């Protein structure tokens, strides 16, 4: 009796193990590539799938977007500057069958392809383009990698260059260049200000030249401004032109026959 009970228990355990190996549950973002006696019979999932024990083999593939960090690569740009550049790659599997059949390890293959493409593309660009036009570099990387991985059933959605590590000497040179550029802009702005001020002064001089009375008003305005200062003594020369209007009025009055007092004649001896 104990032997029969032990045999039944062993048989039940074997059946459970067989059923466990035959039943698989896949999540919504998972697919299974099923091999039957070494031949692909297609993809299955998601949900509950049944396999023939000891006959079917399953390879699970995720359809979610995968984020892969591309390690720093030593790159020499077209203008012979050595930099270290790393990036991040976003891709997903769109055809599980090709991702398993066309490449041995699609994750490793995509990583190696991204590294070599990064070195190749950045080696054809200049440092200024790499720093200022990074969006174009990212699009170029995405196009090339996606073109090569299309046969693997992989879609590359984006490639982003993260960090560009410059040598210390190049950082110093760029800092000097930026400082010189700021000084140049300051000098240009100062020169523009001087030019505009000279234009305004030239226009003011032309107005004063055509209207001499404006110069006199300017002198009076300057006197009023100086008079507002406290505890100060200022010697301000008054130009003769300022009194010309009064002298002209006096001469005109005399020319109109203003009576003059005659001097008495001296007695003769």
ZARO-121191 format. One record per residue (C-alpha): x negated, z, y. Coordinates in steps of 0.02 Angstrom, whole numbers, plus 50000, padded with zeros to 5 digits. Layout:
% residues N
XZY/...
***
This chain:
% residues 269
500005000050000/498665003750126/497824987350082/499434977650113/499664986450280/497874982450329/498064964150280/499694962650379/498894970450532/497414958550522/498584943650503/499614949050653/498014951250755/497434933750709/499114926350758/499054935350925/497304928850960/497834911050915/499344912151028/498284919351167/497084904751154/498504892351151/499454898751303/498754897151479/499514901151647/498854891851798/499154896551979/499884884652106/498184879352173/497404876951999/497374862151882/496724860451703/495754845851633/496134846051445/494954838851315/495664835651141/494304833051014/493134828051155/494314815651238/495234818751403/497104818951383/497454821851567/497704835851690/498984849551673/499704863251780/500204873051874/501234885451775/501284888051587/500324875851478/500104875451290/498504870651200/498164867051018/497014880850958/495264875250907/495704857350956/496004857651144/494734863551270/495214866851450/494184866151611/494994874551759/494794866751933/495334874152100/496174862752228/495924874352376/494744870152519/493024876552475/491804882752607/489984879752566/488544886052670/487124873452684/485474883152689/484264880252835/483354863752824/481694859052906/482054843553009/480914832953118/481944824053250/481624806453311/480654813153461/479504822953342/480204840453367/480214851853216/481804862153202/482744872353073/484574867753055/485944875052946/487744869752929/489384873452841/490354861152732/492234860852703/492874850752555/494154850952415/494484842552249/495834829252255/495584822152080/495144835451949/494804822651813/493474813451912/492724829751976/492384834751795/491974817951718/490964809251855/489724823151895/489014837151789/489274850751921/490234844952073/489834860752172/487954859152147/488014840352172/488974841852336/487774855252398/486234844552362/487024829252440/487454838952598/485674845352615/484864828352598/486134820252715/485844833852844/483974830552846/484224811652851/485504811052992/484664823853103/482984815353078/483714799853161/484354809353313/483414815853464/483394834253509/484454831853665/485794822753564/485764836553432/486044849853565/487234840853683/488204829253567/488444840053415/490214833853386/489584816153355/488264822653235/489594832453140/490704817153124/489244806653062/488804819652930/490614820752873/490784801852855/489204799852751/489514814552634/491344809852610/490844792052568/489674797752429/490834810952356/492364799752352/491904793452179/491854811652120/493654814752174/493094825952318/493694824952497/492554831652634/493634837652778/492304843852899/490454847252923/489904858953062/488104861653119/487954880353146/486234884853214/484774874853281/483204885653275/481914879053398/480054883553402/479504896253531/478494883353627/479994871853639/481094886153702/479834889753840/479744871453888/481634870153895/481724885954002/480464878454124/481434862254126/483054871454163/482214881454302/481504865554380/483224857454371/484024872254460/482684871554596/482974852954616/484844855554638/484534869454765/483394858154867/484634843854860/486054855154917/484954862055058/484484844555112/486324839355111/486734854155221/485344849855343/485924831855348/487724836655386/487154849055519/486084835555600/487564823755602/488654836755687/487304840755815/487094822155852/488964820355880/488974835755993/487494829056093/488414812556118/489954821556182/488934832356302/488004817056364/489634808056404/490414823756481/489124833756583/490414847056619/490404851656435/488594857256453/489064868656595/490484876156493/489264879056352/488104888556468/489544899356527/490084902856349/488314907956304/488264919756454/489904927556398/489214930356223/487624938256288/488604949556405/489514957456257/487884964956193/487644983156242/486064991256308/485154974956333/484404966156481/484324947356470/483544935156591/484494918956577/483954904056686/485394895356775/485144876556784/485334867756950/486594855956873/487774870656857/487864871857049/487944853157080/489834853357084/489844866357223/488514857357326/489444841057311/491054849357372/490114857057520/489334840357567/491014831757560/491764844957674/490384842657800/490574823857798/492424825257847/491964831858021/491894850458004/491644857558182/489894863658213/489364876558343/488254868658479/486734877658533/486604881658724/485334871858822/483804881258876/483574883659066/482344872459151/481094879259268/
***
